[in-house]
Amino acid sequence: MLNICVFEGDGIGPEIMAPTLRVLDAALAARGAEPLSYASHPAGAGHYQKTGEALPEASVAAARAADAILLSAMGLPAIRKPDGTEITPQIELRFRLGLYAGVRPVRVFPGAPTPLASPRAGEIDFVLVRESTEGLFAHMNEGIVTEDDATELLRITRKTSEKLFDFTFRLAERRAAQKGRPGRVTCVDKANVFRAFWFFREIFEARAKAFPGLATDTAYVDAMAMWMVQRPWDFDVLVTENMFGDILSDLGAGLLGSLGLAPSADIGDDAAVFQPCHGSAPDIAGQGVANPLAMILSGAMMLDWLAGEKDMPVLALAASDIEGAVGRLLAEQRDLTGDLGGTASTEVCADAVIAALGQP
């Protein structure tokens, strides 16, 4: 039995985690697969408010020992550290576990509320891979602030960049095999202005030589932001630095029409965390109206990753079933929460996903 470390999070976090576990259990049962074992551990802004500790060492140890980590929305804007920054144990976990590859799928389901009017919007299906342990985040607690100025440092290393690019190229190869077409990887940087990004691009181009079956190109981040609006269907896999990835991933979520449809993963050599891209939405916490679909889709990403890591193809089938069920709800515009134009509660939406599992 696979062991999953669960962090229920803050705000709406627990409200979307519970139904997600029910969906995972139902999808696995429908495929005759062994159930997962879940163990919940403390972390988050609420825990910090009570104890002065956002991510206990015992929770880190549990995450490290688990087969995978499922993390719900974390942080509360009103609860901050003495320096004014928010409580972000999810970021600390990336550093502690070396989760260098942030994977952000951008796929528009039929019926999703994309703001793009183009008839090609339904073709949008790309993945953004964000380096998650370096860049502007590497020294995020070390910024120098005086009365007159402020300085932050950016760090990019060859070791992590090589691992990031190899991960990205392998991901593109898998997508190409699944979709039956050539794969393409685009490096997104600002190499025309910053030496650090020229260094980043040189490493990308060097590692690309080991993957001759893939097409590769490069783009400046400002141009990519424009192209993601003008022609997002042209892209396959994008790879970029931490801060650029942080920004572009939310732009990608905007293409989906809602952060409530945006799942994500942060993956390292020995561990992986799966979580929704959205925040903890304390303004609607406790009302039972939060959209669980990003959390549910993150759970499906976890099953798909575990399928490869543990050589358990049945988990990939269950993941595909979940994605298909979510797609059916969107295509039929039924049992959706308020942010997607519906009136369903969190539980009703999750129940509808379960009911749609395995339907043609």
C-alpha positions in Angstrom: 0.0 0.0 0.0 1.3 3.4 -1.0 1.6 6.0 1.8 0.5 9.6 1.1 1.4 12.5 3.3 -1.5 14.9 3.5 -1.3 18.6 4.4 -4.9 19.9 4.6 -3.8 23.5 4.5 -5.6 26.8 5.5 -8.9 28.5 4.6 -10.7 26.3 2.1 -7.8 23.8 2.2 -9.5 21.1 4.4 -12.8 21.6 2.5 -11.3 20.6 -0.8 -8.9 18.0 0.5 -11.6 15.7 2.0 -13.6 15.3 -1.2 -10.4 14.9 -3.2 -9.5 11.8 -1.1 -13.0 10.4 -1.7 -12.5 10.9 -5.5 -9.1 9.2 -5.4 -10.5 6.3 -3.5 -13.5 5.9 -5.8 -11.3 6.0 -9.0 -8.9 3.4 -7.6 -11.8 1.1 -6.5 -13.4 1.4 -9.9 -10.1 0.1 -11.4 -9.7 -2.7 -8.8 -6.6 -1.0 -7.5 -5.3 -1.2 -4.0 -6.4 1.9 -1.9 -3.9 4.5 -0.8 -3.0 5.1 2.9 -3.4 8.8 3.9 -1.8 10.4 7.0 -2.5 14.0 7.8 0.3 16.2 9.2 0.3 19.8 10.5 1.6 22.8 8.5 0.4 26.2 7.4 -0.5 29.7 8.7 -3.1 28.4 11.1 -0.6 26.1 12.7 1.9 29.0 12.8 -0.6 31.2 14.6 -1.1 28.5 17.3 2.5 27.3 17.7 4.8 29.8 16.1 5.9 27.1 13.7 4.6 26.8 10.1 6.3 23.5 9.1 7.3 21.3 12.0 10.3 19.0 11.6 8.1 16.0 12.1 5.9 17.0 9.2 9.0 17.4 7.0 10.2 13.9 8.0 6.7 12.5 7.2 6.8 14.1 3.8 10.2 12.8 3.1 9.2 9.2 4.0 6.0 9.2 2.1 5.5 7.8 -1.4 3.9 11.2 -2.4 2.7 14.4 -0.8 -0.8 15.9 -1.4 -0.9 19.5 -0.2 -4.0 21.7 -0.2 -4.1 25.5 -0.3 -1.9 27.2 2.3 -1.4 30.6 3.8 -3.6 33.3 5.2 -3.0 37.0 4.3 -3.8 38.2 7.8 -1.2 35.9 9.4 2.4 37.0 8.7 5.9 36.7 9.9 7.5 39.6 11.9 9.2 40.8 8.7 5.8 41.2 7.0 6.0 38.2 4.6 3.3 35.6 4.4 3.5 32.1 5.8 4.5 29.8 2.9 5.4 26.3 4.1 4.7 25.0 0.7 7.7 27.0 -0.6 9.9 25.8 2.3 8.9 22.2 1.5 10.2 22.7 -2.1 13.6 23.7 -0.7 13.8 21.1 2.0 13.0 18.2 -0.4 14.8 19.6 -3.4 11.7 19.8 -5.6 13.3 21.6 -8.5 10.7 20.9 -11.2 7.4 22.7 -10.9 4.9 21.2 -13.4 1.9 23.4 -14.4 -0.3 21.8 -17.0 -2.4 24.3 -19.1 -5.2 22.3 -20.8 -8.5 23.8 -21.8 -11.3 21.4 -21.3 -14.3 21.7 -23.6 -16.8 23.9 -21.7 -14.2 25.5 -19.5 -14.7 29.3 -19.2 -11.6 30.4 -21.1 -11.6 34.1 -21.9 -10.2 33.5 -25.3 -12.8 33.9 -28.1 -10.7 32.1 -30.7 -12.2 28.9 -32.1 -8.8 27.3 -31.5 -9.0 27.7 -27.7 -9.9 24.1 -27.3 -6.5 23.2 -28.8 -4.6 24.7 -25.8 -2.7 21.8 -24.2 0.8 22.7 -23.0 2.9 22.3 -19.8 5.0 24.9 -18.1 7.9 23.6 -16.1 9.1 26.1 -13.5 12.4 25.7 -11.7 11.3 25.8 -8.1 14.3 26.1 -5.8 16.5 28.8 -7.3 16.1 32.0 -9.3 14.7 35.0 -7.3 13.4 32.6 -4.6 16.8 31.2 -3.7 17.5 34.1 -1.3 14.0 35.2 -0.6 14.6 35.7 3.1 17.9 37.5 2.6 16.9 40.6 0.7 18.7 43.8 1.8 16.4 46.7 2.5 17.6 50.1 3.6 15.8 53.4 3.9 16.8 54.3 0.4 16.8 51.0 -1.6 16.2 47.3 -1.6 18.2 44.5 -3.3 17.3 40.9 -4.0 19.6 38.3 -5.4 19.0 35.8 -8.2 20.8 32.4 -8.3 21.0 29.9 -11.1 23.3 26.8 -10.8 24.5 24.5 -13.5 23.7 21.4 -11.4 20.0 22.2 -10.8 19.5 23.6 -14.3 20.8 20.4 -15.9 18.5 18.3 -13.8 15.6 20.7 -14.7 16.2 20.5 -18.4 16.7 16.8 -18.5 13.4 16.4 -16.6 11.7 18.7 -19.0 13.0 16.9 -22.1 11.9 13.5 -20.7 8.5 15.0 -20.0 8.3 16.2 -23.6 9.3 12.8 -24.9 6.5 11.2 -22.9 3.9 13.7 -24.1 5.0 13.1 -27.7 4.7 9.4 -27.3 1.2 9.7 -25.7 0.0 12.2 -28.4 1.6 10.5 -31.4 3.4 13.6 -32.6 6.8 15.3 -32.3 7.7 17.0 -29.0 8.9 20.5 -28.6 10.5 22.3 -25.7 10.8 26.1 -25.4 13.2 27.8 -23.0 11.8 31.0 -21.7 14.3 33.5 -20.3 15.6 37.1 -20.5 19.0 36.2 -22.0 19.1 39.5 -24.0 19.5 41.5 -20.8 20.8 39.4 -17.9 24.0 37.3 -17.9 22.4 34.8 -15.5 19.7 34.0 -18.1 22.3 33.7 -20.9 24.0 31.1 -18.6 20.6 29.4 -18.2 20.0 29.3 -22.0 23.5 27.9 -22.7 22.9 25.0 -20.4 19.5 24.4 -22.1 21.0 24.3 -25.5 23.8 22.0 -24.3 21.4 19.5 -22.7 19.1 19.6 -25.7 21.8 17.7 -27.7 21.1 14.6 -25.7 17.5 14.6 -26.9 17.7 14.8 -30.7 14.2 13.6 -31.3 12.8 16.8 -29.8 12.5 20.2 -31.4 13.8 23.0 -29.2 13.7 26.8 -29.3 14.0 29.8 -27.0 11.8 32.9 -26.2 12.1 36.0 -24.1 9.7 36.0 -21.2 7.9 39.3 -22.2 7.3 38.0 -25.7 6.1 34.7 -24.3 3.6 36.5 -22.1 2.1 38.0 -25.3 2.2 34.8 -27.3 0.5 32.9 -24.5 -2.5 35.1 -25.1 -2.2 35.4 -28.9 -1.4 31.8 -29.8 -1.2 29.5 -26.8 -2.1 26.4 -28.9 1.3 26.6 -30.6 3.2 25.5 -27.5 4.0 22.1 -26.1 6.4 22.3 -23.1 7.9 25.5 -21.7 10.7 25.6 -19.2 11.8 28.7 -17.2 13.2 30.2 -14.1 11.4 30.3 -10.8 9.9 33.9 -10.8 9.1 33.9 -14.5 7.4 30.5 -14.0 5.5 31.8 -11.0 4.0 34.6 -13.2 3.5 32.7 -16.4 1.8 29.8 -14.6 -0.9 32.2 -13.3 -1.3 33.5 -16.9 -1.8 29.9 -17.9 -4.4 29.5 -15.3 -6.1 32.6 -16.7 -6.4 30.8 -20.1 -8.3 28.0 -18.3 -10.8 30.6 -17.1 -10.2 29.9 -13.4 -7.5 29.0 -10.9 -10.0 26.5 -9.7 -9.1 24.3 -12.7 -5.3 24.7 -12.3 -3.4 21.7 -10.8 0.3 21.5 -10.2 3.2 19.4 -9.0 6.6 20.1 -7.6 8.9 17.2 -8.3 12.4 16.3 -7.2 14.7 13.3 -7.4 13.2 11.6 -4.4 9.9 13.3 -3.6 6.9 15.0 -5.2 4.2 17.4 -3.9 0.9 17.8 -5.7 -1.3 20.9 -5.0 -3.8 23.3 -6.6 -2.4 26.6 -7.9 -5.0 28.7 -6.1 -4.8 30.2 -2.7 -6.7 29.5 0.5 -9.6 31.9 -0.2 -10.4 32.7 3.5 -13.3 34.9 2.4 -15.3 31.8 1.5 -13.9 29.3 3.9 -16.5 27.4 5.8 -19.3 28.1 3.4 -19.0 24.8 1.4 -18.8 26.6 -1.9 -15.1 26.2 -2.8 -14.2 24.7 -6.2 -12.5 21.3 -5.5 -11.5 20.6 -9.2 -8.0 21.9 -9.1 -7.3 19.8 -6.0 -8.9 16.8 -7.6 -6.9 17.2 -10.8 -3.7 17.6 -8.6 -4.6 14.2 -7.1 -4.9 12.8 -10.6 -1.5 14.2 -11.4 -0.2 12.4 -8.3 -1.6 9.1 -9.4 -0.1 9.5 -12.9 3.3 10.3 -11.3 3.1 7.3 -9.0 2.2 5.1 -11.9 5.6 5.8 -13.4 7.6 5.8 -10.2 6.1 2.5 -8.9 5.5 0.8 -12.2 1.8 0.6 -11.5 -0.1 1.3 -14.8 -3.5 1.0 -13.1 -2.8 4.3 -11.3 -2.4 6.0 -14.6 -5.7 4.6 -15.8 -7.4 5.9 -12.6 -5.8 9.3 -13.2 -7.2 9.4 -16.7 -10.6 8.4 -15.4 -10.6 11.4 -13.0 -9.5 13.8 -15.8 -12.2 12.4 -18.0 -14.9 12.8 -15.3 -13.9 16.5 -14.7 -14.0 17.1 -18.4 -17.5 15.7 -18.6 -18.8 18.0 -15.9 -17.3 21.0 -17.8 -18.5 19.9 -21.2 -22.0 19.4 -19.9 -21.9 22.5 -17.6 -23.4 20.6 -14.7 -22.7 20.4 -10.9 -20.1 23.2 -11.1 -19.3 25.7 -8.3 -20.0 29.4 -8.5 -16.6 30.4 -9.9 -17.4 28.3 -13.0 -20.9 29.7 -13.4 -22.8 27.0 -11.4 -24.5 26.7 -8.1 -23.1 23.4 -6.8 -21.5 23.0 -3.4 -18.0 21.6 -3.0 -19.4 18.2 -2.0 -22.0 18.1 -4.8 -19.3 18.9 -7.4 -17.0 16.2 -6.0 -19.9 13.7 -5.9 -20.6 14.5 -9.6 -17.0 13.7 -10.5 -17.3 10.3 -8.7 -20.5 9.6 -10.5 -18.9 10.4 -13.9 -16.0 8.1 -13.4 -15.8 5.6 -16.3 -18.7 7.1 -18.2 -18.2 7.3 -22.0 
